Amino acid sequence: QVQLVESGGGLVQAGGSLRLSCVASGRSFSRYPMAWFRQAPGKEREFVAAMSWSGGNTSYADSVKGRFTISRDNTKNTVDLQMSSLKPEDTAVYYCAASVMYGESSWITDREYEYYYWGQGTQVTVSS
């Protein structure tokens, strides 16, 4: 059974930092892109960041560029999201996602439908 389990969420003041982690089990994703999405109350889920399977290519939503950093460790089947300079508008449930679409080592996608496996989410709340 494939599982993605996120951790690291919590309550933080504006300007603070949090590091989210996602551990995958049940299969290896070392040859597939992984990503983070988020869903704020009353809003649709949106793309946050993605990394190619090689780790050589990343993509970020404009709203988090320069503040968030995605990383992965294929030996541990993990993907992390370092979040800095957090804003109240970053408040959301954050989801880890893994694709099963194999591509070139630099290929990544921000399309939700191209990610097949999802974690249960971890809540991030940023107070003003």
Sequence and secondary structure as in RCSB ss.txt:
>XXXX:A:sequence
QVQLVESGGGLVQAGGSLRLSCVASGRSFSRYPMAWFRQAPGKEREFVAAMSWSGGNTSYADSVKGRFTISRDNT
KNTVDLQMSSLKPEDTAVYYCAASVMYGESSWITDREYEYYYWGQGTQVTVSS
>XXXX:A:secstr
  EEEEE  EEEETT  EEEEEEEESS  TTS EEEEEE TTS  EEEEEE TTSS EEE TTTTTTEEEEEETT
TTEEEEEE S  GGG EEEEEEE      TT     GGG  EE   EEEEEE 
